[in-house]
Structures are given as structure tokens and as C-alpha cells.
Amino acid sequence: MNNTTKLSSMIWSAADEVLRGLFKPSEYGRVILPFVVMRRLDCVLEPKKDEVIKLYNKFKKLSDPTPVILSQIGLTFYNSSKFDLLRIKKDPTNVLLNFENYVQGYSANVLDIIENFSINPLVKKLHRNNRLFLLIEKFSEFDLHPKKIDNHQMGTVYEELLRRFSEMSNEESGDHFTPRDVVKLLVSFVFGGDMTDLQGEGKIRSVFDPCCGTGGMLTIGKEWVLENINLNLKIDLYGQELNDVTYSICKSDLLMMDENPNNIQGPTSSISGDCYLGRKFDYMITNPPFGVSWKSEEEFVKEEAKDPNGRFFVGTPRTSDGSLLFLQHLIHKMDLNGTRIGIVFNGSPLFTGDAGSGESEIRKWVIENDWLDCIVSLPDRMFFNTGITTYIWILTNKKSLDRRGKVQLINGTSFWTAMKKNLGAKGKYITEEQTQQLFEIYQKNEESEYCKIFPNDFFGYTKVVIEQPLMEDGKIKTDRKGNPKPDTSKRDYERIPLSESIEEYYNQEVKPFLLDSWMDRSKDKIGYEINFNKYFQKFTPLRSLKEISSELKSLDEELKKLSLEIYIE
């Protein structure tokens, strides 16, 4: 058991001793997570606690003493109360009063975080049942200072705890966070594919995640760039999150990383409540929820879809799955100077929807604008809440010359290592070496066993209506002029690749078998789909009759031998 798993288990066990019988295990998260955040904040403030109190008393008459206090202590937040969790437990008789004083003592940026946890009714319930003091006593024993457990490790602890809560409440744990091996693969493609631009002095780049969860994708992305490309690059992180708990966790962690927590907006939906209207970003990375309905936002989306300058004007997917709405949202925020996007999808956005459907129109729009750079298929069982195969899409509006007009597909399904112990549905992970191997395939940009490259129009087709006359008493039904009745014809369809002549295809592949048929070209529709698995299928030759006959004969002889042994016994 590694340190982070051990710590998350200790936190869970400590809380369970206090909360059992008062809360359902599925409700633990609402209590545990805010106390973890507060204890971590306490650990950071502890060495400067007395100094903060003196400074606050000195400058509290100012309209806003915050800037002066923060400049003196060198932190991005403070707490002016004389209490923290450690000090509250020294006065058991006034625990609720002192706790409320403690919470109200936080600077405005932290108070927003605490309030979004909505802990007031939970704290009062704990106090009524004489559990508040016990819980504070338990949590004050944990050392969560960033020097003891860094943000990367703390993120893993949050993920472990969130996974436990999600499993117990049957929630989608993948809605809250993405496994770190998947994030590292995604960011290596997004940022690694832009190394030249990221190098040099005095550069500032923005990174945005519209479903940022606990912020892991943003912080890992920044960490990867600083470690692998340019230590001196200034990276500004931006995010938006719908879930109030994960929104609060994300903001609190950014506070302790000396990032700007005001760049994390929420808790609101990026689709119907875009907090970054008109903003453009250099890089965008996200893992939107798989197959989640957007029915509650349908009225808003349909209204915006009427606007030629809106995000959804080109088309909207079916309301049962909003994944492609997030892709449209990100494309709308691409900077004209060049943006790279990395987004995690399940298989649905590749092929769902026939020609003319919203999904097909979105794919058509993306591919015909030459934004789709690469798709990587991941192994199954990579996520905590689902075992399905997933895909990373890489998009950009600044393709290099050798990539223009083409899409690279990489089959990464065999690049995995078995986990020693499953975490939910996650039984596989991608090692750093395997991540590097996949990135090298991407960089090389050459066809191989794992890589296919196709021109953009390869994925497009024309859906052509084929009409056949209906027969009556062995004769074609006709109108008064002797022409076949179109309203009584038998209708079928052909999907003809964009790279082929429709007339030639019809004359060679349809007409010889349907002599009386004709095409109704007025009903032509252009569609796009990506049959990813089909392109990597390997032909397995059928076994010869001789081989099959020999095996049957061998099995027959073995059965006779077994029958004889049974008879003798």
C-alpha cells in the first residue's frame, strides 16, 4: 500500500468511527472532504497563525485589510480567527461556537470554498449528536502540510476518497476525476506536439478545462510542461466546474499552489453557464462526462443553436449524450493564433448518427475545417467507473505542413500494464515508458502496425437514395403517362465514399443487380464517421479442411479412449 492510499484509508477509517450510524457511508464525502481541505489549510497557516492575528488586529480598520496581510505573510489566503481545528479541541464546551468563528475568520477566497461545501447543516447535526468535537479531534491529528504531502499526492488522496464515496452512492466517479496515467498521456500529446512554441524566455500561455473536477488535469498539465519542455514558461490555469464539492477542492488546492483560485469558476455548467464568454485559450484539455444527458439544458442549447455565431450552430447531438457539445464549446474558444485541444471521449462521438444528424454534422464541420489532428484509442479498464474503451482526440487550428489535410489514428489498446489491485473498474494503467512509446508514434507520423494516416475525405460519404419500382401482377406500377410511380417505389440507400465517383459507383455496384433502379440525387446527404476499430482489423485466414478434419479425427479417437476407460472401470 503506497503512502497516499494509506493516508486516504486512515482518513476514511477515522471519519467512519465518528460518522457511523449518524450518516450513511454514501454521505460521508460531504463531511470528510471539507474537513480535509480545512485541515490542509490549517497546516499551511499554522507557522504564521499568531502573526496573522496580530496583523489583522492592526489593520482591521482598513476597508479591506487582505492585501496588506497577504503581502506580509507571503501566502494567498489567511484566517483571522484565533482558532483552528487544533485549537478548537482545547475547548470542548464551546466547540460549535468556536468552529463557526473559525470558519468566518477565513479570507473571502477561502470562505467561498467552504460555503460551496454547504457544511452548516452537517456541522449542526454533528454537534447535536455530540460528534463534532470527536471529528475535529480526529482530523487535527493528520499532517497535511504540502511539504509532507505535495499537491500531486493530495490529488491522489482526494481521488481515492471520491472513488469510495462514488461507489457507495452509485455515482459516476469518473465525473470527478481522470486517472493520472490517462492525464499524462493526454498532456504529452497536447503540449509535446507544440514543443518549439513553448520554448524560450518571457512566454505566457493559458490552459483551460471546462470540466475541471478537482483540477488534476490542469495541474498535471502544467507540471508536465515545466518538467519536460520549459521550466521558465509562465502558465495560467483556468477552469470551470459544475459539482460544488469538486469545485471547492480545486479552488483550495490552487490556493496552496500559488495559483489564482479566481480562475476557477463555478459551480455552474460550461454549456448553459459559460463563465468565460468571449475568452480564447492557447491550450484546452478535458474529460467531459461520458454519455450524460443534456435534457435539462436543451432549451438553452437549442436557442443558442439559432445564432450563426453561437457554439452550436452547426448542429447538436441527441440529448442522451452531450459529449460533442463540450467539443463545440472548446472549438469556439480556439485562438486565431493557434490552439491545441485534448479531449477524452468514449466511442460514441466517432460514429453515432447517420448523415444529416447532429453528430455527423459536427464531425463533418471538424474534419472539413482540418482541425482533427489525431485520435488515440486507449485500452479498456482504464477508468475507475467504467471498463469501456476510450479515445483521446487531439485537435488544433495550427497543423504543421506535413499533417495538413490528414488525420492520424493510433491504436494504443495494447499499451498497458496490469495493476496489482483493481481500483473500481480500473485494472490497467499506462506506464511512463508506454506513454513515451505512444508519443513517439505520434511524432513519427508514419504508418505502422499501430498507426494509420488517412486524408480528411476518407471519413466522408454521400448517402444516396436508390429507388426501385414496385411490381403489380408482374408489371411496374405506373402513372397515367406510363412512368413508374415514385410514391410507390421501394427505397434503399447507398453510402458512397467521397473519394469515389457517385455515377461510377452506382453503375458498377448497384445497377447490375437492380436493373430497374434509379438514384434520387435531390436527397443526397453528406455524412462523416470514423470506424476506428475497422481500420486496425487484422485478417485471420480460415483454417484448411485438412487441418479441421485432422483435429476432428484426433478428438474422436480421444473420446473413444475415454469411453473405453469408463467401460473398464
C-alpha positions as CSV (number, residue, x, y, z in Angstrom):
1,M,0.0,0.0,0.0
2,N,1.6,3.3,-1.1
3,N,1.6,6.4,1.2
4,T,-1.4,8.2,-0.5
5,T,-3.6,5.0,-0.4
6,K,-2.6,4.5,3.3
7,L,-3.4,8.2,4.1
8,S,-6.8,8.0,2.4
9,S,-7.6,4.8,4.3
10,M,-6.6,6.4,7.6
11,I,-8.8,9.4,6.9
12,W,-11.7,7.2,5.9
13,S,-11.3,5.0,9.0
14,A,-11.0,7.9,11.4
15,A,-14.2,9.5,9.9
16,D,-16.0,6.2,9.9
17,E,-15.5,5.8,13.7
18,V,-17.3,9.2,14.2
19,L,-19.9,9.2,11.4
20,R,-21.1,5.6,11.6
21,G,-24.8,5.4,12.4
22,L,-25.3,9.1,12.0
23,F,-24.7,9.3,8.3
24,K,-24.9,6.8,5.5
25,P,-21.5,5.8,4.1
26,S,-22.6,7.3,0.8
27,E,-23.0,10.7,2.7
28,Y,-19.5,10.6,4.2
29,G,-18.0,12.6,1.4
30,R,-20.0,15.7,2.2
31,V,-18.5,15.7,5.7
32,I,-15.0,14.3,5.1
33,L,-13.8,16.4,2.1
34,P,-14.4,19.9,3.6
35,F,-12.6,18.8,6.8
36,V,-9.7,17.5,4.8
37,V,-9.5,20.8,3.0
38,M,-9.7,22.9,6.2
39,R,-7.0,20.8,7.9
40,R,-4.7,21.2,4.9
41,L,-5.3,24.9,5.0
42,D,-4.6,24.9,8.8
43,C,-1.3,23.1,8.2
44,V,-0.1,25.8,5.8
45,L,-1.2,28.6,8.1
46,E,0.0,27.1,11.3
47,P,3.5,28.6,11.4
48,K,2.1,32.1,10.8
49,K,-1.1,31.8,12.7
50,D,-0.2,34.2,15.5
51,E,1.4,36.7,13.1
52,V,-1.8,36.8,11.1
53,I,-3.9,37.5,14.2
54,K,-1.6,40.4,15.1
55,L,-1.7,41.8,11.6
56,Y,-5.4,41.6,11.4
57,N,-5.9,43.4,14.7
58,K,-3.5,46.1,13.5
59,F,-5.1,46.6,10.0
60,K,-8.8,45.6,10.6
61,K,-10.0,49.2,10.5
62,L,-9.0,49.3,6.8
63,S,-11.8,48.8,4.3
64,D,-10.0,45.7,3.1
65,P,-7.0,44.5,5.2
66,T,-6.5,41.5,3.0
67,P,-3.8,42.8,0.6
68,V,-1.7,44.1,3.4
69,I,-1.9,40.9,5.4
70,L,-1.2,38.7,2.4
71,S,1.8,40.8,1.4
72,Q,3.2,40.4,5.0
73,I,2.8,36.6,5.3
74,G,3.6,35.7,1.7
75,L,0.5,33.5,1.3
76,T,-2.6,33.8,-0.9
77,F,-5.1,33.4,2.0
78,Y,-5.4,33.8,5.8
79,N,-7.6,33.1,8.8
80,S,-8.0,35.9,11.3
81,S,-9.8,33.8,13.9
82,K,-7.8,32.8,17.0
83,F,-9.0,29.3,16.3
84,D,-8.0,26.5,14.0
85,L,-9.0,22.8,14.2
86,L,-6.1,22.1,16.6
87,R,-7.0,24.9,18.9
88,I,-10.8,24.3,18.9
89,K,-10.3,20.9,20.5
90,K,-8.7,22.6,23.6
91,D,-12.2,24.0,24.5
92,P,-14.7,21.1,24.1
93,T,-17.5,23.0,25.8
94,N,-17.7,25.7,23.1
95,V,-16.9,23.6,20.1
96,L,-19.7,24.8,17.8
97,L,-19.3,28.5,18.6
98,N,-15.6,28.4,18.1
99,F,-15.9,26.4,14.9
100,E,-18.3,29.0,13.4
101,N,-15.9,31.8,14.5
102,Y,-13.0,29.8,12.9
103,V,-14.8,29.4,9.5
104,Q,-15.9,33.1,9.4
105,G,-12.3,34.1,10.0
106,Y,-11.1,32.9,6.6
107,S,-10.3,35.4,3.8
108,A,-13.0,35.8,1.2
109,N,-11.4,33.5,-1.3
110,V,-11.5,30.6,1.2
111,L,-14.9,31.4,2.6
112,D,-16.3,30.9,-0.9
113,I,-14.7,27.5,-1.0
114,I,-16.1,26.5,2.4
115,E,-19.6,27.8,1.6
116,N,-19.8,25.7,-1.5
117,F,-19.3,22.6,0.6
118,S,-22.6,23.5,2.3
119,I,-21.4,22.2,5.6
120,N,-23.5,24.2,8.0
121,P,-26.4,21.7,8.4
122,L,-23.9,18.8,8.6
123,V,-21.9,20.5,11.3
124,K,-25.0,21.3,13.4
125,K,-26.2,17.7,13.0
126,L,-22.7,16.5,14.2
127,H,-22.9,18.9,17.2
128,R,-26.5,17.8,18.2
129,N,-25.2,14.3,18.3
130,N,-22.0,15.1,20.2
131,R,-19.8,14.1,17.2
132,L,-18.4,17.5,16.1
133,F,-15.7,17.6,18.7
134,L,-14.8,13.9,18.0
135,L,-14.4,14.6,14.3
136,I,-12.3,17.7,14.8
137,E,-10.1,15.8,17.2
138,K,-9.6,13.0,14.6
139,F,-8.8,15.4,11.7
140,S,-6.4,17.6,13.7
141,E,-4.1,14.6,14.1
142,F,-3.4,14.5,10.3
143,D,-0.3,16.4,9.0
144,L,-1.4,17.5,5.5
145,H,1.2,20.3,5.0
146,P,2.3,20.5,1.4
147,K,5.9,19.7,2.5
148,K,4.6,16.5,4.0
149,I,2.2,15.6,1.2
150,D,2.5,17.6,-2.0
151,N,-0.3,18.6,-4.3
152,H,0.2,15.7,-6.6
153,Q,-0.1,13.3,-3.7
154,M,-3.0,15.2,-2.2
155,G,-4.8,15.0,-5.5
156,T,-4.5,11.2,-5.4
157,V,-5.9,11.2,-1.8
158,Y,-8.9,13.2,-3.0
159,E,-9.3,10.8,-5.9
160,E,-9.2,7.8,-3.6
161,L,-11.8,9.3,-1.2
162,L,-14.0,10.4,-4.1
163,R,-13.9,6.9,-5.6
164,R,-15.1,5.4,-2.3
165,F,-18.0,7.8,-2.0
166,S,-19.0,7.4,-5.6
167,E,-19.0,3.7,-5.4
168,M,-21.2,3.7,-2.3
169,S,-23.7,6.2,-3.7
170,N,-23.6,4.7,-7.3
171,E,-22.5,8.0,-8.7
172,E,-20.2,8.3,-11.6
173,S,-16.7,8.7,-10.0
174,G,-15.3,9.4,-13.5
175,D,-17.3,12.6,-13.4
176,H,-15.0,13.9,-10.7
177,F,-11.5,13.0,-11.9
178,T,-9.4,11.3,-14.5
179,P,-6.7,8.7,-13.7
180,R,-3.3,10.3,-13.7
181,D,-1.8,8.0,-16.3
182,V,-4.5,9.0,-18.8
183,V,-3.9,12.7,-18.0
184,K,-0.2,12.3,-18.5
185,L,-0.7,10.6,-21.9
186,L,-3.1,13.4,-23.0
187,V,-0.9,16.3,-21.9
188,S,2.1,14.7,-23.6
189,F,0.2,14.8,-26.9
190,V,-1.2,18.3,-26.4
191,F,1.9,20.0,-25.2
192,G,4.5,17.7,-26.6
193,G,3.1,18.3,-30.0
194,D,3.9,22.0,-29.6
195,M,7.4,21.9,-28.1
196,T,9.0,24.6,-30.3
197,D,6.4,27.2,-29.5
198,L,6.6,26.5,-25.7
199,Q,10.4,27.0,-25.5
200,G,12.1,30.3,-24.9
201,E,12.0,33.2,-22.4
202,G,9.2,35.5,-21.3
203,K,6.4,33.5,-22.7
204,I,2.9,33.2,-21.1
205,R,0.4,30.5,-22.1
206,S,-3.1,29.8,-20.9
207,V,-4.6,26.3,-20.2
208,F,-8.4,25.8,-19.8
209,D,-10.5,22.9,-18.7
210,P,-14.4,23.3,-18.8
211,C,-15.0,20.2,-16.6
212,C,-12.0,20.7,-14.3
213,G,-13.2,18.5,-11.4
214,T,-10.5,18.6,-8.7
215,G,-8.1,20.3,-11.1
216,G,-5.8,17.3,-11.7
217,M,-5.7,17.7,-15.5
218,L,-4.7,21.4,-15.2
219,T,-2.1,20.9,-12.5
220,I,-0.6,17.8,-14.1
221,G,-0.5,19.6,-17.5
222,K,1.4,22.5,-16.1
223,E,3.8,20.2,-14.2
224,W,4.5,18.2,-17.3
225,V,5.3,21.3,-19.4
226,L,7.7,22.7,-16.7
227,E,9.4,19.4,-16.3
228,N,9.7,18.3,-19.9
229,I,9.7,21.5,-22.0
230,N,10.4,24.8,-20.4
231,L,10.9,25.4,-16.6
232,N,10.7,29.2,-17.2
233,L,7.3,29.2,-19.0
234,K,4.5,31.1,-17.2
235,I,1.4,29.1,-17.4
236,D,-2.0,30.5,-16.3
237,L,-4.6,27.8,-15.4
238,Y,-8.3,28.4,-15.9
239,G,-11.2,26.0,-15.2
240,Q,-15.0,25.7,-14.7
241,E,-16.7,23.0,-12.7
242,L,-20.4,22.1,-12.1
243,N,-20.1,19.9,-9.0
244,D,-19.9,22.1,-5.9
245,V,-17.6,19.8,-3.9
246,T,-15.0,19.2,-6.5
247,Y,-15.2,22.9,-7.4
248,S,-14.3,23.7,-3.8
249,I,-11.5,21.2,-3.7
250,C,-10.0,22.5,-6.9
251,K,-10.0,26.1,-5.7
252,S,-8.5,25.2,-2.4
253,D,-5.6,23.2,-4.0
254,L,-4.8,26.1,-6.4
255,L,-4.7,28.4,-3.4
256,M,-1.9,26.3,-1.9
257,M,-0.1,26.0,-5.2
258,D,0.3,29.8,-5.5
259,E,-2.1,29.8,-8.5
260,N,-5.0,32.2,-8.9
261,P,-8.1,30.4,-7.5
262,N,-10.3,33.1,-9.0
263,N,-9.5,31.5,-12.4
264,I,-11.7,28.5,-11.3
265,Q,-15.3,29.4,-11.9
266,G,-18.4,27.6,-10.8
267,P,-20.3,25.7,-9.6
268,T,-22.1,26.1,-12.9
269,S,-22.3,24.2,-16.2
270,S,-20.0,25.2,-19.0
271,I,-22.7,24.6,-21.6
272,S,-25.5,26.7,-20.2
273,G,-23.5,28.9,-17.9
274,D,-20.2,29.7,-19.7
275,C,-18.2,31.8,-17.3
276,Y,-15.6,32.6,-19.9
277,L,-17.7,34.2,-22.7
278,G,-15.5,35.6,-25.4
279,R,-12.3,34.2,-23.9
280,K,-9.8,32.4,-26.1
281,F,-7.1,30.0,-24.8
282,D,-3.8,28.6,-26.0
283,Y,-4.4,25.0,-24.8
284,M,-7.6,23.2,-23.7
285,I,-7.7,19.8,-22.0
286,T,-10.7,18.0,-20.6
287,N,-12.5,14.8,-19.9
288,P,-16.3,15.6,-20.1
289,P,-18.7,13.0,-18.6
290,F,-19.5,10.1,-20.9
291,G,-23.0,9.6,-22.2
292,V,-24.6,12.1,-19.9
293,S,-28.0,13.7,-20.9
294,W,-28.2,17.4,-21.5
295,K,-32.0,17.4,-21.4
296,S,-32.0,20.0,-18.6
297,E,-30.1,22.4,-20.8
298,E,-31.9,21.6,-24.0
299,E,-33.9,24.9,-24.2
300,F,-30.7,27.0,-23.7
301,V,-28.7,25.0,-26.3
302,K,-31.4,24.9,-28.9
303,E,-31.8,28.7,-28.6
304,E,-28.1,29.3,-28.9
305,A,-28.0,26.9,-31.9
306,K,-30.1,29.5,-33.8
307,D,-27.2,32.0,-33.6
308,P,-24.9,31.7,-36.6
309,N,-22.0,32.9,-34.3
310,G,-23.0,30.6,-31.5
311,R,-21.2,27.5,-30.3
312,F,-23.9,25.0,-31.5
313,F,-25.0,26.5,-34.8
314,V,-23.5,23.6,-36.9
315,G,-25.7,21.0,-35.1
316,T,-26.4,19.4,-31.8
317,P,-26.1,15.8,-30.7
318,R,-29.0,13.7,-29.3
319,T,-30.0,14.8,-25.8
320,S,-28.9,11.5,-24.3
321,D,-25.2,12.3,-24.8
322,G,-23.7,15.8,-24.5
323,S,-20.0,14.9,-25.2
324,L,-19.9,16.7,-28.5
325,L,-21.3,19.8,-27.0
326,F,-18.1,20.2,-25.0
327,L,-16.1,19.7,-28.2
328,Q,-18.0,22.6,-29.8
329,H,-17.6,24.7,-26.7
330,L,-13.8,24.2,-26.8
331,I,-13.5,24.9,-30.6
332,H,-15.4,28.1,-30.0
333,K,-12.6,29.2,-27.7
334,M,-9.7,28.5,-30.1
335,D,-7.4,31.4,-30.6
336,L,-6.8,32.5,-34.1
337,N,-3.0,32.5,-33.4
338,G,-3.3,28.7,-32.7
339,T,-4.7,26.4,-30.1
340,R,-4.3,22.8,-29.3
341,I,-7.1,20.7,-27.7
342,G,-7.0,17.3,-26.0
343,I,-10.4,15.7,-25.0
344,V,-11.3,12.2,-23.8
345,F,-14.3,10.5,-25.3
346,N,-16.0,7.1,-25.4
347,G,-16.7,5.5,-28.7
348,S,-20.0,7.3,-29.4
349,P,-18.7,10.5,-30.9
350,L,-16.8,8.5,-33.6
351,F,-19.8,7.1,-35.3
352,T,-23.1,7.8,-33.7
353,G,-25.6,9.4,-36.0
354,D,-26.3,8.9,-39.7
355,A,-25.7,11.5,-42.5
356,G,-27.5,14.7,-41.7
357,S,-27.7,14.1,-38.0
358,G,-26.3,16.5,-35.4
359,E,-23.4,14.2,-34.6
360,S,-22.5,13.7,-38.2
361,E,-22.7,17.4,-39.0
362,I,-20.4,18.1,-36.1
363,R,-17.8,15.6,-37.3
364,K,-18.1,17.0,-40.8
365,W,-17.5,20.5,-39.5
366,V,-14.5,19.5,-37.5
367,I,-12.9,17.3,-40.2
368,E,-13.6,19.6,-43.2
369,N,-12.1,22.5,-41.2
370,D,-9.0,20.4,-40.8
371,W,-9.0,20.7,-37.0
372,L,-8.8,16.9,-36.2
373,D,-5.2,16.0,-35.8
374,C,-5.1,12.6,-34.1
375,I,-7.2,10.1,-32.3
376,V,-5.6,7.6,-29.9
377,S,-7.6,4.5,-28.7
378,L,-6.9,3.6,-25.1
379,P,-7.0,0.1,-23.5
380,D,-10.2,-0.9,-21.8
381,R,-10.5,-0.8,-17.9
382,M,-8.6,2.4,-17.7
383,F,-11.2,4.4,-15.7
384,F,-12.5,3.9,-12.2
385,N,-16.1,3.9,-13.1
386,T,-16.2,2.1,-16.5
387,G,-14.4,-0.7,-18.3
388,I,-15.2,0.6,-21.8
389,T,-12.6,1.5,-24.4
390,T,-12.0,5.3,-24.6
391,Y,-10.3,7.6,-27.0
392,I,-8.2,10.8,-26.9
393,W,-8.9,13.3,-29.6
394,I,-6.2,15.9,-30.4
395,L,-7.4,19.0,-32.3
396,T,-5.7,22.1,-33.5
397,N,-6.1,25.0,-35.8
398,K,-2.4,25.3,-36.5
399,K,-1.4,21.9,-38.0
400,S,2.1,21.6,-39.3
401,L,2.6,21.3,-43.1
402,D,3.1,17.5,-43.0
403,R,-0.1,17.0,-41.1
404,R,-2.5,19.2,-43.0
405,G,-5.4,17.6,-44.7
406,K,-4.9,14.3,-42.8
407,V,-5.9,12.5,-39.7
408,Q,-3.6,10.2,-37.7
409,L,-5.1,7.3,-35.9
410,I,-3.1,5.4,-33.2
411,N,-4.1,2.1,-31.8
412,G,-3.0,2.2,-28.2
413,T,-5.1,-0.7,-26.9
414,S,-2.1,-2.9,-26.3
415,F,-0.1,-0.3,-24.5
416,W,-0.9,-1.2,-20.9
417,T,0.3,-2.8,-17.7
418,A,-1.9,-4.8,-15.2
419,M,-2.5,-3.2,-11.8
420,K,-1.6,-5.2,-8.8
421,K,-5.0,-4.4,-7.3
422,N,-8.0,-3.1,-9.2
423,L,-9.4,0.4,-8.2
424,G,-13.1,0.2,-9.0
425,A,-13.3,-0.8,-12.7
426,K,-9.7,0.3,-13.3
427,G,-7.5,-2.8,-13.8
428,K,-4.9,-1.4,-16.2
429,Y,-2.6,1.6,-16.4
430,I,-0.2,3.1,-18.9
431,T,3.4,3.4,-17.7
432,E,5.6,6.4,-18.4
433,E,7.6,4.2,-20.9
434,Q,4.4,3.2,-22.7
435,T,3.3,6.9,-22.8
436,Q,6.6,7.8,-24.4
437,Q,6.2,4.9,-26.9
438,L,2.8,6.2,-28.0
439,F,4.0,9.8,-28.2
440,E,6.9,8.7,-30.4
441,I,4.4,7.0,-32.7
442,Y,2.6,10.3,-32.9
443,Q,5.7,12.3,-33.5
444,K,7.0,10.0,-36.2
445,N,3.7,10.3,-38.0
446,E,4.3,7.3,-40.3
447,E,2.0,4.3,-41.0
448,S,2.8,1.2,-39.0
449,E,1.2,-1.7,-37.1
450,Y,-0.1,0.9,-34.6
451,C,-0.6,3.9,-36.8
452,K,-2.8,4.7,-39.8
453,I,-3.0,8.0,-41.6
454,F,-5.9,9.0,-43.9
455,P,-6.9,12.1,-45.9
456,N,-9.8,14.0,-44.4
457,D,-12.3,13.0,-47.1
458,F,-11.6,9.3,-46.3
459,F,-14.1,9.6,-43.4
460,G,-16.8,11.2,-45.5
461,Y,-19.5,9.6,-47.7
462,T,-22.6,10.6,-49.7
463,K,-25.8,8.9,-48.6
464,V,-27.6,8.4,-51.9
465,V,-31.3,7.3,-52.2
466,I,-31.8,4.4,-54.5
467,E,-35.3,4.0,-55.8
468,Q,-36.8,0.8,-57.3
469,P,-40.3,0.5,-58.8
470,L,-42.9,-1.7,-57.1
471,M,-44.3,-4.5,-59.2
472,E,-48.0,-5.4,-59.6
473,D,-49.1,-8.6,-61.4
474,G,-45.5,-8.8,-62.7
475,K,-45.6,-5.3,-64.1
476,I,-44.2,-2.0,-62.8
477,K,-46.8,0.3,-61.2
478,T,-47.1,3.4,-63.5
479,D,-49.0,6.6,-63.6
480,R,-51.2,7.7,-66.5
481,K,-48.2,8.7,-68.5
482,G,-46.7,5.3,-68.2
483,N,-43.9,6.4,-65.8
484,P,-43.0,4.5,-62.6
485,K,-44.9,5.9,-59.7
486,P,-42.3,7.5,-57.4
487,D,-44.6,7.4,-54.4
488,T,-45.0,3.6,-54.7
489,S,-41.3,2.8,-55.3
490,K,-39.1,0.7,-53.0
491,R,-36.5,2.9,-51.4
492,D,-33.0,1.9,-50.3
493,Y,-29.7,3.8,-49.6
494,E,-26.1,3.5,-50.5
495,R,-23.1,5.1,-48.7
496,I,-20.7,6.1,-51.4
497,P,-17.2,7.3,-50.2
498,L,-16.4,11.0,-51.1
499,S,-13.3,9.8,-52.8
500,E,-15.3,7.8,-55.4
501,S,-17.5,9.0,-58.3
502,I,-21.1,8.5,-57.4
503,E,-22.1,7.7,-61.0
504,E,-19.4,5.1,-61.5
505,Y,-20.1,3.5,-58.1
506,Y,-23.8,3.3,-59.0
507,N,-23.2,1.8,-62.4
508,Q,-20.7,-0.8,-61.1
509,E,-22.0,-1.7,-57.7
510,V,-25.8,-1.1,-57.9
511,K,-27.2,-1.0,-61.4
512,P,-26.1,-4.5,-62.5
513,F,-28.0,-6.0,-59.6
514,L,-31.0,-3.7,-59.6
515,L,-31.7,-3.1,-63.3
516,D,-34.9,-1.0,-62.8
517,S,-33.4,1.2,-60.1
518,W,-32.5,4.9,-60.3
519,M,-30.9,7.5,-58.0
520,D,-32.8,10.4,-56.5
521,R,-29.9,12.8,-56.2
522,S,-32.1,15.5,-54.8
523,K,-32.0,13.7,-51.5
524,D,-28.2,13.4,-51.3
525,K,-26.7,13.9,-47.8
526,I,-23.0,14.1,-46.8
527,G,-22.0,12.2,-43.7
528,Y,-18.8,11.6,-41.7
529,E,-17.9,8.8,-39.3
530,I,-14.8,7.2,-38.0
531,N,-14.9,3.4,-37.9
532,F,-11.7,3.3,-35.8
533,N,-11.5,-0.5,-35.0
534,K,-12.2,-1.4,-38.6
535,Y,-9.1,0.3,-39.8
536,F,-6.9,-1.9,-37.5
537,Q,-8.6,-5.2,-38.0
538,K,-6.2,-8.0,-38.9
539,F,-7.4,-10.6,-41.4
540,T,-7.3,-14.1,-39.9
541,P,-7.2,-16.7,-42.7
542,L,-9.7,-19.6,-42.4
543,R,-8.3,-23.0,-41.4
544,S,-8.0,-25.6,-44.1
545,L,-10.4,-28.5,-44.3
546,K,-7.4,-30.9,-43.9
547,E,-6.5,-29.2,-40.6
548,I,-10.1,-29.3,-39.3
549,S,-10.6,-32.9,-40.4
550,S,-7.3,-33.9,-38.6
551,E,-8.4,-32.2,-35.4
552,L,-11.9,-33.9,-35.5
553,K,-10.3,-37.3,-36.1
554,S,-8.0,-36.7,-33.1
555,L,-10.9,-35.7,-30.9
556,D,-12.9,-38.7,-32.0
557,E,-10.0,-41.0,-31.0
558,E,-9.7,-39.3,-27.7
559,L,-13.4,-39.8,-27.0
560,K,-13.2,-43.5,-27.8
561,K,-10.3,-43.9,-25.5
562,L,-12.1,-42.1,-22.6
563,S,-15.3,-44.3,-23.3
564,L,-13.2,-47.4,-23.1
565,E,-11.6,-46.4,-19.8
566,I,-15.1,-45.7,-18.3
567,Y,-16.4,-49.1,-19.5
568,I,-13.4,-51.0,-18.0
569,E,-13.8,-49.2,-14.6
